[in-house]
Amino acid sequence: LTDRRASLAALQDGFTLGGKLDLGLQLAQHRNADLALLLQGKAAISAQEMLDCFEWGEPPAECAAAVGYLRAAIAEGEAHLDVRRRRLLLRFCTGLNALPVNGLSRKVSFNFLDKPGVPLPEPHTCTHELDLPAYSSRAELLEKL
């Protein structure tokens, strides 16, 4: 929350009409944790919440194995993707620093990345797409991710 102090001050200034309005009474009925969640989203993302961020349906056949490796790594939680790495993955795929309270309105979908060699995954944060090469193992996917 400390890194958002300036943003929160600007938000407060806007809501209080430059300090002319006291919102203490209105905000006092809400818990601080609820207000923080509303303003900044979920900073800690569970494995299930991370799984819910992706469209797991029918990925392109060429990268289906890599998508499966990613799903398994997320589902296994702390063993492969701890809270910090899940948050980084969310930022990598969507550009968001925290998960919105109600989750993503548009889930991340997958495309096959057909480039020579073994390239890194390529995110498209505006469209919530992740281009994945045909990685041959979970270890390779996690290393490149």
Order of alpha helices (4+ residues) and beta strands (2+ residues): alpha-alpha-alpha-alpha-alpha-alpha-beta-beta-beta-alpha
